Amino acid sequence: MERNDTVGLKPPYVIIANHVNNWDPLFLNCYIDEPVCYIAGEPLFRHPLLKHVLNYDT
């Protein structure tokens, strides 16, 4: 039997993913019912396409 300390956990909380691939945020959202606020690195906001996808325009 595994111990699961997250049962009954109430927000707010911090989820730290190890980013095995670029799809981690999508998969993470599939298993969490509450809204998720992501933190992204600065280089993502400098990419011409991604800065629009991330809704950040300088």
C-alpha positions in Angstrom: 0.0 0.0 0.0 1.3 3.4 -1.0 1.1 6.5 1.2 -0.6 9.4 -0.5 -0.4 12.7 1.4 -2.3 14.6 -1.3 -5.7 13.0 -0.6 -8.1 15.7 0.6 -5.5 18.5 -0.1 -7.2 21.9 -0.5 -5.9 24.7 -2.7 -3.8 26.8 -2.9 -0.8 24.6 -3.4 2.3 24.4 -5.6 2.8 21.6 -8.2 6.4 21.1 -9.4 6.7 19.0 -12.5 10.0 17.6 -13.7 9.2 18.2 -17.4 9.9 14.9 -19.0 8.6 16.5 -22.3 6.9 19.6 -23.6 3.4 18.1 -23.2 3.6 18.1 -19.4 1.4 21.2 -18.8 -1.3 19.7 -21.0 -1.2 16.3 -19.2 -1.1 18.0 -15.8 -4.3 20.0 -16.7 -6.1 16.7 -17.5 -5.8 15.6 -13.8 -6.4 18.8 -12.0 -9.9 20.3 -11.6 -8.9 23.7 -10.3 -7.5 26.5 -12.5 -3.7 26.3 -12.9 -1.4 29.3 -13.1 1.8 28.4 -14.9 5.3 29.9 -14.5 7.3 30.0 -17.7 10.9 30.9 -18.4 11.8 34.2 -20.1 13.1 32.7 -23.3 9.6 31.4 -24.2 8.3 35.0 -24.2 11.0 36.1 -26.7 10.0 33.5 -29.3 7.9 35.3 -32.0 5.1 32.8 -32.1 5.1 31.6 -28.5 4.8 35.2 -27.1 1.4 35.5 -28.8 0.3 32.0 -27.7 1.3 32.9 -24.1 -0.6 36.1 -24.5 2.4 38.4 -23.9 3.2 41.1 -26.4 6.0 43.6 -25.8 
